[in-house]
Amino acid sequence: MKTLLAATASALILSTSLAHAQRPNTTVMTCNQAVNLVNSQGAIVLSTGRFTYDRFVSGFGFCFQGQYLKRAYVPTLDNQRCRIGYICTDNRFHLGGSMR
């Protein structure tokens, strides 16, 4: 019984740790680190705060057909408005974006 309880507790702790590890947080990296991460992955989901996240891309090749690029800015350790790359959007007419 003790072994089962210990195994269950270990699994719970591990799954909680993995959930946080799967989504890097921009607020604990420099702007340059965040930009390099997006560029190296092409597309990645990043936390931008305690309860916020989004999918960031390095170019339109990572968006679905018919989507457009919108410049994305995130908070980082050294820059509250770091231009990290883009997000994909269905809205062709938006401020601050690129149509491809």
CYANA upper distance limits for C-alpha pairs under 8 A (distance plus 0.5 A):
  1 MET  CA      5 LEU  CA      6.75
  2 LYS  CA      6 ALA  CA      6.58
  3 THR  CA      7 ALA  CA      6.58
  4 LEU  CA      8 THR  CA      6.60
  5 LEU  CA      9 ALA  CA      6.66
  6 ALA  CA     10 SER  CA      6.60
  7 ALA  CA     11 ALA  CA      6.62
  8 THR  CA     12 LEU  CA      6.73
  9 ALA  CA     13 ILE  CA      6.77
 10 SER  CA     14 LEU  CA      6.56
 11 ALA  CA     15 SER  CA      6.53
 12 LEU  CA     16 THR  CA      6.68
 13 ILE  CA     17 SER  CA      6.68
 14 LEU  CA     18 LEU  CA      6.60
 15 SER  CA     19 ALA  CA      6.66
 16 THR  CA     20 HIS  CA      7.20
 17 SER  CA     21 ALA  CA      6.71
 18 LEU  CA     22 GLN  CA      6.57
 19 ALA  CA     23 ARG  CA      7.89
 20 HIS  CA     24 PRO  CA      8.16
 23 ARG  CA     45 VAL  CA      6.82
 23 ARG  CA     46 LEU  CA      5.82
 23 ARG  CA     47 SER  CA      6.55
 24 PRO  CA     45 VAL  CA      8.32
 24 PRO  CA     46 LEU  CA      5.80
 24 PRO  CA     47 SER  CA      6.48
 25 ASN  CA     29 MET  CA      7.80
 25 ASN  CA     46 LEU  CA      6.26
 25 ASN  CA     47 SER  CA      4.93
 25 ASN  CA     48 THR  CA      6.25
 25 ASN  CA     49 GLY  CA      7.44
 26 THR  CA     30 THR  CA      8.04
 26 THR  CA     31 CYS  CA      8.38
 26 THR  CA     34 ALA  CA      6.67
 26 THR  CA     46 LEU  CA      7.25
 26 THR  CA     47 SER  CA      6.69
 26 THR  CA     48 THR  CA      5.84
 26 THR  CA     49 GLY  CA      8.06
 26 THR  CA     74 VAL  CA      7.61
 26 THR  CA     75 PRO  CA      6.99
 26 THR  CA     76 THR  CA      5.72
 26 THR  CA     77 LEU  CA      8.20
 27 THR  CA     48 THR  CA      6.76
 27 THR  CA     49 GLY  CA      7.08
 27 THR  CA     75 PRO  CA      6.24
 27 THR  CA     76 THR  CA      4.75
 27 THR  CA     77 LEU  CA      5.93
 28 VAL  CA     76 THR  CA      6.95
 28 VAL  CA     77 LEU  CA      6.25
 29 MET  CA     33 GLN  CA      6.49
 29 MET  CA     34 ALA  CA      6.87
 29 MET  CA     76 THR  CA      6.32
 29 MET  CA     77 LEU  CA      6.10
 30 THR  CA     34 ALA  CA      6.81
 30 THR  CA     76 THR  CA      5.98
 30 THR  CA     77 LEU  CA      5.60
 30 THR  CA     78 ASP  CA      6.09
 30 THR  CA     79 ASN  CA      7.98
 31 CYS  CA     35 VAL  CA      6.67
 31 CYS  CA     76 THR  CA      6.05
 31 CYS  CA     77 LEU  CA      7.61
 31 CYS  CA     78 ASP  CA      6.93
 31 CYS  CA     79 ASN  CA      6.80
 31 CYS  CA     82 CYS  CA      6.14
 31 CYS  CA     83 ARG  CA      8.33
 31 CYS  CA     84 ILE  CA      7.78
 32 ASN  CA     36 ASN  CA      6.56
 33 GLN  CA     37 LEU  CA      6.60
 34 ALA  CA     38 VAL  CA      6.91
 34 ALA  CA     76 THR  CA      8.26
 34 ALA  CA     84 ILE  CA      6.88
 35 VAL  CA     39 ASN  CA      6.67
 35 VAL  CA     83 ARG  CA      8.08
 35 VAL  CA     84 ILE  CA      5.30
 35 VAL  CA     85 GLY  CA      7.27
 36 ASN  CA     40 SER  CA      6.42
 37 LEU  CA     41 GLN  CA      6.66
 38 VAL  CA     42 GLY  CA      6.15
 38 VAL  CA     43 ALA  CA      6.68
 38 VAL  CA     44 ILE  CA      6.80
 38 VAL  CA     56 PHE  CA      7.18
 38 VAL  CA     57 VAL  CA      6.73
 38 VAL  CA     58 SER  CA      6.52
 38 VAL  CA     84 ILE  CA      7.68
 38 VAL  CA     85 GLY  CA      7.57
 39 ASN  CA     43 ALA  CA      8.33
 39 ASN  CA     57 VAL  CA      8.08
 39 ASN  CA     58 SER  CA      5.85
 39 ASN  CA     85 GLY  CA      8.47
 42 GLY  CA     57 VAL  CA      5.97
 42 GLY  CA     58 SER  CA      5.59
 42 GLY  CA     59 GLY  CA      7.78
 42 GLY  CA     62 PHE  CA      7.34
 43 ALA  CA     55 ARG  CA      7.32
 43 ALA  CA     56 PHE  CA      6.10
 43 ALA  CA     57 VAL  CA      4.74
 43 ALA  CA     58 SER  CA      6.98
 43 ALA  CA     62 PHE  CA      6.80
 44 ILE  CA     55 ARG  CA      6.02
 44 ILE  CA     56 PHE  CA      5.99
 44 ILE  CA     57 VAL  CA      7.07
 45 VAL  CA     53 TYR  CA      7.33
 45 VAL  CA     54 ASP  CA      6.00
 45 VAL  CA     55 ARG  CA      4.67
 45 VAL  CA     56 PHE  CA      6.65
 46 LEU  CA     53 TYR  CA      5.96
 46 LEU  CA     54 ASP  CA      6.33
 46 LEU  CA     55 ARG  CA      6.91
 46 LEU  CA     56 PHE  CA      7.76
 47 SER  CA     51 PHE  CA      8.12
 47 SER  CA     52 THR  CA      6.21
 47 SER  CA     53 TYR  CA      4.54
 47 SER  CA     54 ASP  CA      7.20
 48 THR  CA     52 THR  CA      5.93
 48 THR  CA     53 TYR  CA      5.72
 48 THR  CA     54 ASP  CA      8.05
 48 THR  CA     74 VAL  CA      6.82
 48 THR  CA     75 PRO  CA      7.07
 49 GLY  CA     53 TYR  CA      7.56
 54 ASP  CA     87 ILE  CA      8.34
 55 ARG  CA     87 ILE  CA      6.83
 56 PHE  CA     72 ALA  CA      8.02
 56 PHE  CA     84 ILE  CA      8.20
 56 PHE  CA     85 GLY  CA      7.03
 56 PHE  CA     86 TYR  CA      6.05
 56 PHE  CA     87 ILE  CA      5.47
 56 PHE  CA     88 CYS  CA      8.20
 57 VAL  CA     62 PHE  CA      6.73
 57 VAL  CA     63 CYS  CA      8.31
 57 VAL  CA     85 GLY  CA      6.57
 57 VAL  CA     86 TYR  CA      5.71
 57 VAL  CA     87 ILE  CA      6.36
 57 VAL  CA     88 CYS  CA      7.94
 58 SER  CA     62 PHE  CA      7.97
 58 SER  CA     85 GLY  CA      5.93
 58 SER  CA     86 TYR  CA      6.70
 59 GLY  CA     63 CYS  CA      8.26
 59 GLY  CA     69 LEU  CA      7.91
 59 GLY  CA     85 GLY  CA      8.19
 59 GLY  CA     86 TYR  CA      7.44
 60 PHE  CA     68 TYR  CA      7.39
 60 PHE  CA     69 LEU  CA      6.70
 60 PHE  CA     88 CYS  CA      8.06
 60 PHE  CA    100 ARG  CA      6.68
 63 CYS  CA     67 GLN  CA      6.54
 63 CYS  CA     68 TYR  CA      7.83
 63 CYS  CA     69 LEU  CA      8.43
 63 CYS  CA     88 CYS  CA      6.13
 64 PHE  CA     88 CYS  CA      8.40
 66 GLY  CA     90 ASP  CA      7.41
 67 GLN  CA     88 CYS  CA      6.53
 67 GLN  CA     89 THR  CA      5.86
 67 GLN  CA     90 ASP  CA      5.23
 67 GLN  CA     91 ASN  CA      7.90
 67 GLN  CA     92 ARG  CA      8.14
 68 TYR  CA     88 CYS  CA      6.11
 68 TYR  CA     89 THR  CA      5.75
 68 TYR  CA     90 ASP  CA      6.60
 68 TYR  CA     91 ASN  CA      7.43
 68 TYR  CA     92 ARG  CA      6.62
 68 TYR  CA     98 SER  CA      7.54
 68 TYR  CA     99 MET  CA      5.99
 68 TYR  CA    100 ARG  CA      6.79
 69 LEU  CA     86 TYR  CA      6.38
 69 LEU  CA     87 ILE  CA      6.38
 69 LEU  CA     88 CYS  CA      5.48
 69 LEU  CA     89 THR  CA      6.68
 69 LEU  CA     97 GLY  CA      6.43
 69 LEU  CA     98 SER  CA      5.79
 69 LEU  CA     99 MET  CA      6.51
 69 LEU  CA    100 ARG  CA      6.78
 70 LYS  CA     86 TYR  CA      5.78
 70 LYS  CA     87 ILE  CA      5.87
 70 LYS  CA     88 CYS  CA      6.79
 70 LYS  CA     89 THR  CA      7.17
 70 LYS  CA     94 HIS  CA      8.07
 70 LYS  CA     96 GLY  CA      7.01
 70 LYS  CA     97 GLY  CA      4.50
 70 LYS  CA     98 SER  CA      6.39
 70 LYS  CA     99 MET  CA      8.47
 71 ARG  CA     83 ARG  CA      7.67
 71 ARG  CA     84 ILE  CA      8.49
 71 ARG  CA     85 GLY  CA      6.53
 71 ARG  CA     86 TYR  CA      4.97
 71 ARG  CA     87 ILE  CA      7.03
 71 ARG  CA     96 GLY  CA      6.54
 71 ARG  CA     97 GLY  CA      5.63
 71 ARG  CA     98 SER  CA      7.71
 72 ALA  CA     83 ARG  CA      6.28
 72 ALA  CA     84 ILE  CA      6.39
 72 ALA  CA     85 GLY  CA      5.99
 72 ALA  CA     86 TYR  CA      5.19
 72 ALA  CA     87 ILE  CA      6.50
 73 TYR  CA     81 ARG  CA      5.82
 73 TYR  CA     82 CYS  CA      5.57
 73 TYR  CA     83 ARG  CA      4.92
 73 TYR  CA     84 ILE  CA      6.22
 73 TYR  CA     85 GLY  CA      7.98
 74 VAL  CA     80 GLN  CA      7.17
 74 VAL  CA     81 ARG  CA      5.89
 74 VAL  CA     82 CYS  CA      5.70
 74 VAL  CA     83 ARG  CA      7.16
 74 VAL  CA     84 ILE  CA      7.11
 75 PRO  CA     79 ASN  CA      6.55
 75 PRO  CA     80 GLN  CA      4.63
 75 PRO  CA     81 ARG  CA      5.87
 75 PRO  CA     82 CYS  CA      6.55
 76 THR  CA     80 GLN  CA      6.26
 76 THR  CA     81 ARG  CA      7.99
 76 THR  CA     82 CYS  CA      7.11
 92 ARG  CA     99 MET  CA      7.26
